[in-house]
Amino acid sequence: MTPTEAPPEHKGPRPLLFLDVDGPLNPYAAKPERRPEGYTTIRAAGRPFAWVEDEQSPADAEYVTRHHPARALLHHVDPRLGLRAPDFRALGQFAAGE
């Protein structure tokens, strides 16, 4: 099974989880020499994806709607609280196709 393939009991391609990480792991802001060894960016490429972010805007939702044909979840997380049980439930439901 490749990283994009889902296990046999799951229908469709495996969803991609995109966590917004500020600082040196940010693929758009970090210089390549500051990224950890083995760091890579993966594009959703038509797969369902969930984007966990503390600074989403209507422009982000519009871009995803216009350019990404697969299911997508733009999930806001309060940066003062971080990921909490309801966030994990929402992500789990999305990954399960609910």
N, C-alpha and C positions, 0 to 999 in steps of 0.2 A: 504494500500500500504506500503510495507517495504522500507527501505532506498535504496535497490538495484533495486527495481521495478520502471519502468518508468510509467508516467501517460498513460492512455489508448490511447491517440493520438500519443504517441511516440512508435516507433517500437524497440524492443530489450531491453536489460537491460540498466539501467541508467549509463551513463559514470561516471567514478571516476576522480576527479580533484586532482592531487597531487601537492601541492605548496611546493617548497623547502624553508624550514624555518631554518635558521641557529640559533644556540644558544640552549636555554633550550627546545624548541619545537622539535628539531631534534630527531626523534625516535632512531637514531643510535648512537648519541653522548650524549644525555642527560641521566643522571642517573634517574631511576624511581622516586626517591624521589624528584627530581627537576621538574618533569612534573606537569602541572596544574591539579587540580582535574577534573576527567571526561575525561582526555586526552586518546585517543586511537589511535591505528594505524589500518588501514583497507587495506587489500591486494586487488588488482584488481580482482584476482581469475577468470580470463577469461572474465571479463567485459572490455569494451573499457576504456582507461584511457588517460588523458592528464597530462604530467609531465612538470611543469613550473620551470625552473632552470636557474641559471646564470653561472653554470660551467659544462655544459654537454660536453661529449667527444665522440669520435667515439666508444670507448669501451662501453659506455652507450647504444648507438643506437644498437650496435651489440648484447648486452645482451638482450635488449627488443625484437629484431627481433628473436633471438634464443629461448627465453623462454616464450614469451607472444603471444598466438595465436590470440587474439582479436586485433581490431584496437587500435593503440597507436599514440599519438602525443607527440613528444619531442620538446618543445617550449622554445627557448632561450630568456631570458629577460636581457637586459643590467642593471646591478645592480646600475648604476649611475642614471638611468631614472625610473626604476620600471615599473609596468604595465601601458601601455598607450592604447589609443583607438584601434590601430591596433592589439594589443595583445588580447584584449577582443573580437574583431571581429573574429580573428583566433580561439579562444576558443569556441565562440558561433557557428561558422561554424562546428567545429569538433563535438560539442555536438549535433548539428542538423543532423549529419551524412553526411555532405557535404564533 
